[in-house]
Amino acid sequence: MNDHRSLLIHVCCAPCLSGIVGYLKSLDFERINGYFYNPNIHPYKEFKKRRHHVRMNEKKFGLDGFEYSDDYPLKEILAGMLEADDRCEFCFRNRMESTAKIACENDFTHYTTTLLISPYQKQQLLIKVGNEMGDKYGVEFFSEDMRRFYDLSREISKKHDMYRQGYCGCIFSEYERYGPKDSA
């Protein structure tokens, strides 16, 4: 059993990490690394832009290490979202499983996600999936509600001119944000 607490953070974007990184570093984790894995982000140009801005700001975050996945299985992700009863659950499961697996393979005791900062995410579903993947891979999911840091993330990202996207990431959330609005 590993007596040293360590944390792997799934990172969706630079602004979300900026709001919680200080808090997470204040906890008793001896090692904290970031992991960018987001094959749900559409279009591909948006995926590359978010990944680029995390890389550009990596030193500001002051983590012990960072890993980037370039996996982008477009057909599988789109098919999974279309077939799923709940596309968000599919998306959470895909990203949390990858993160929990990487955490297990690299001897992290805990993992979490920057998605926990967002007031737009289905928090209880995210926590449920995070706990399931943690149990599956033997890594504890740090499931604290971090939405209280959302305004801070907006403040920090503006101050440091970080790219702030206008939608969650998937093509459906992009359409919900920018597509035609139903008139009632």
Contacts in CASP RR format, 6 or more apart in sequence:
PFRMAT RR
TARGET T0000
AUTHOR 0000-0000-0000
METHOD contacts of the structure
MODEL  1
MNDHRSLLIHVCCAPCLSGIVGYLKSLDFERINGYFYNPNIHPYKEFKKR
RHHVRMNEKKFGLDGFEYSDDYPLKEILAGMLEADDRCEFCFRNRMESTA
KIACENDFTHYTTTLLISPYQKQQLLIKVGNEMGDKYGVEFFSEDMRRFY
DLSREISKKHDMYRQGYCGCIFSEYERYGPKDSA
2 107 0 8 1.000
2 109 0 8 1.000
4 30 0 8 1.000
4 31 0 8 1.000
4 109 0 8 1.000
5 28 0 8 1.000
5 29 0 8 1.000
5 30 0 8 1.000
5 109 0 8 1.000
5 110 0 8 1.000
6 29 0 8 1.000
6 30 0 8 1.000
6 31 0 8 1.000
6 32 0 8 1.000
6 33 0 8 1.000
6 107 0 8 1.000
6 108 0 8 1.000
6 109 0 8 1.000
6 110 0 8 1.000
7 24 0 8 1.000
7 27 0 8 1.000
7 29 0 8 1.000
7 31 0 8 1.000
7 32 0 8 1.000
7 33 0 8 1.000
7 108 0 8 1.000
7 109 0 8 1.000
7 110 0 8 1.000
7 111 0 8 1.000
7 112 0 8 1.000
7 142 0 8 1.000
8 32 0 8 1.000
8 33 0 8 1.000
8 34 0 8 1.000
8 35 0 8 1.000
8 99 0 8 1.000
8 102 0 8 1.000
8 103 0 8 1.000
8 106 0 8 1.000
8 108 0 8 1.000
8 110 0 8 1.000
8 111 0 8 1.000
8 112 0 8 1.000
8 139 0 8 1.000
9 17 0 8 1.000
9 21 0 8 1.000
9 24 0 8 1.000
9 32 0 8 1.000
9 33 0 8 1.000
9 34 0 8 1.000
9 35 0 8 1.000
9 63 0 8 1.000
9 111 0 8 1.000
9 112 0 8 1.000
9 113 0 8 1.000
9 114 0 8 1.000
10 34 0 8 1.000
10 35 0 8 1.000
10 37 0 8 1.000
10 95 0 8 1.000
10 96 0 8 1.000
10 98 0 8 1.000
10 99 0 8 1.000
10 111 0 8 1.000
10 112 0 8 1.000
10 113 0 8 1.000
10 114 0 8 1.000
10 115 0 8 1.000
11 17 0 8 1.000
11 34 0 8 1.000
11 35 0 8 1.000
11 36 0 8 1.000
11 54 0 8 1.000
11 113 0 8 1.000
11 114 0 8 1.000
12 38 0 8 1.000
12 50 0 8 1.000
12 113 0 8 1.000
12 114 0 8 1.000
12 115 0 8 1.000
13 50 0 8 1.000
13 53 0 8 1.000
13 54 0 8 1.000
13 114 0 8 1.000
13 163 0 8 1.000
13 164 0 8 1.000
13 165 0 8 1.000
14 50 0 8 1.000
14 53 0 8 1.000
14 54 0 8 1.000
14 56 0 8 1.000
14 57 0 8 1.000
14 157 0 8 1.000
14 162 0 8 1.000
14 163 0 8 1.000
15 153 0 8 1.000
15 154 0 8 1.000
15 156 0 8 1.000
15 157 0 8 1.000
15 162 0 8 1.000
15 163 0 8 1.000
15 164 0 8 1.000
16 114 0 8 1.000
16 115 0 8 1.000
16 117 0 8 1.000
16 118 0 8 1.000
16 153 0 8 1.000
17 34 0 8 1.000
17 54 0 8 1.000
17 57 0 8 1.000
17 61 0 8 1.000
17 114 0 8 1.000
18 57 0 8 1.000
18 60 0 8 1.000
18 61 0 8 1.000
18 152 0 8 1.000
18 153 0 8 1.000
18 156 0 8 1.000
18 157 0 8 1.000
18 160 0 8 1.000
18 162 0 8 1.000
19 117 0 8 1.000
19 149 0 8 1.000
19 150 0 8 1.000
19 152 0 8 1.000
19 153 0 8 1.000
19 156 0 8 1.000
20 114 0 8 1.000
20 116 0 8 1.000
20 117 0 8 1.000
20 146 0 8 1.000
20 149 0 8 1.000
20 153 0 8 1.000
21 61 0 8 1.000
21 62 0 8 1.000
21 63 0 8 1.000
23 146 0 8 1.000
23 149 0 8 1.000
24 32 0 8 1.000
24 112 0 8 1.000
25 32 0 8 1.000
25 62 0 8 1.000
29 110 0 8 1.000
31 64 0 8 1.000
31 108 0 8 1.000
32 63 0 8 1.000
32 64 0 8 1.000
33 63 0 8 1.000
33 64 0 8 1.000
33 65 0 8 1.000
33 66 0 8 1.000
33 67 0 8 1.000
33 106 0 8 1.000
33 108 0 8 1.000
34 63 0 8 1.000
34 65 0 8 1.000
34 66 0 8 1.000
34 67 0 8 1.000
35 66 0 8 1.000
35 67 0 8 1.000
35 68 0 8 1.000
35 69 0 8 1.000
35 99 0 8 1.000
35 102 0 8 1.000
36 51 0 8 1.000
36 54 0 8 1.000
36 66 0 8 1.000
36 67 0 8 1.000
36 68 0 8 1.000
36 69 0 8 1.000
37 69 0 8 1.000
37 71 0 8 1.000
37 95 0 8 1.000
37 98 0 8 1.000
37 99 0 8 1.000
37 102 0 8 1.000
38 47 0 8 1.000
38 50 0 8 1.000
38 51 0 8 1.000
38 95 0 8 1.000
38 169 0 8 1.000
39 47 0 8 1.000
39 69 0 8 1.000
39 71 0 8 1.000
39 72 0 8 1.000
39 73 0 8 1.000
39 74 0 8 1.000
39 77 0 8 1.000
39 94 0 8 1.000
40 77 0 8 1.000
40 81 0 8 1.000
40 91 0 8 1.000
40 94 0 8 1.000
40 95 0 8 1.000
40 169 0 8 1.000
40 170 0 8 1.000
41 47 0 8 1.000
41 50 0 8 1.000
41 169 0 8 1.000
41 170 0 8 1.000
42 169 0 8 1.000
42 170 0 8 1.000
42 171 0 8 1.000
42 174 0 8 1.000
43 171 0 8 1.000
44 72 0 8 1.000
44 74 0 8 1.000
46 165 0 8 1.000
46 169 0 8 1.000
46 174 0 8 1.000
47 72 0 8 1.000
49 163 0 8 1.000
50 163 0 8 1.000
50 165 0 8 1.000
51 68 0 8 1.000
53 162 0 8 1.000
53 163 0 8 1.000
54 66 0 8 1.000
54 68 0 8 1.000
55 68 0 8 1.000
57 160 0 8 1.000
57 162 0 8 1.000
58 66 0 8 1.000
60 160 0 8 1.000
67 102 0 8 1.000
69 98 0 8 1.000
77 94 0 8 1.000
78 171 0 8 1.000
80 87 0 8 1.000
80 90 0 8 1.000
81 87 0 8 1.000
81 90 0 8 1.000
81 91 0 8 1.000
81 170 0 8 1.000
81 172 0 8 1.000
84 90 0 8 1.000
86 125 0 8 1.000
87 170 0 8 1.000
87 172 0 8 1.000
88 121 0 8 1.000
88 122 0 8 1.000
88 125 0 8 1.000
89 122 0 8 1.000
89 125 0 8 1.000
89 129 0 8 1.000
91 170 0 8 1.000
92 115 0 8 1.000
92 122 0 8 1.000
92 125 0 8 1.000
92 126 0 8 1.000
92 129 0 8 1.000
92 130 0 8 1.000
93 129 0 8 1.000
93 132 0 8 1.000
93 133 0 8 1.000
95 113 0 8 1.000
95 115 0 8 1.000
96 113 0 8 1.000
96 126 0 8 1.000
96 129 0 8 1.000
96 130 0 8 1.000
96 132 0 8 1.000
96 133 0 8 1.000
96 134 0 8 1.000
96 141 0 8 1.000
97 133 0 8 1.000
97 136 0 8 1.000
97 137 0 8 1.000
99 111 0 8 1.000
99 113 0 8 1.000
99 133 0 8 1.000
100 111 0 8 1.000
100 130 0 8 1.000
100 133 0 8 1.000
100 134 0 8 1.000
100 136 0 8 1.000
100 137 0 8 1.000
100 138 0 8 1.000
100 139 0 8 1.000
100 141 0 8 1.000
101 137 0 8 1.000
103 110 0 8 1.000
103 111 0 8 1.000
103 137 0 8 1.000
103 139 0 8 1.000
104 137 0 8 1.000
104 138 0 8 1.000
104 139 0 8 1.000
108 139 0 8 1.000
109 139 0 8 1.000
109 140 0 8 1.000
110 139 0 8 1.000
110 140 0 8 1.000
110 141 0 8 1.000
110 142 0 8 1.000
111 134 0 8 1.000
111 139 0 8 1.000
111 140 0 8 1.000
111 141 0 8 1.000
111 142 0 8 1.000
112 141 0 8 1.000
112 142 0 8 1.000
112 143 0 8 1.000
112 144 0 8 1.000
113 126 0 8 1.000
113 130 0 8 1.000
115 121 0 8 1.000
115 126 0 8 1.000
116 123 0 8 1.000
116 126 0 8 1.000
116 143 0 8 1.000
116 144 0 8 1.000
116 145 0 8 1.000
116 146 0 8 1.000
116 147 0 8 1.000
117 146 0 8 1.000
117 147 0 8 1.000
117 149 0 8 1.000
117 150 0 8 1.000
117 153 0 8 1.000
118 147 0 8 1.000
118 150 0 8 1.000
118 168 0 8 1.000
119 147 0 8 1.000
119 150 0 8 1.000
120 168 0 8 1.000
121 168 0 8 1.000
123 145 0 8 1.000
123 147 0 8 1.000
127 141 0 8 1.000
127 143 0 8 1.000
130 141 0 8 1.000
130 143 0 8 1.000
131 141 0 8 1.000
131 143 0 8 1.000
133 141 0 8 1.000
134 140 0 8 1.000
134 141 0 8 1.000
154 164 0 8 1.000
156 162 0 8 1.000
157 164 0 8 1.000
158 164 0 8 1.000
166 177 0 8 1.000
167 173 0 8 1.000
167 174 0 8 1.000
167 176 0 8 1.000
167 177 0 8 1.000
167 178 0 8 1.000
END
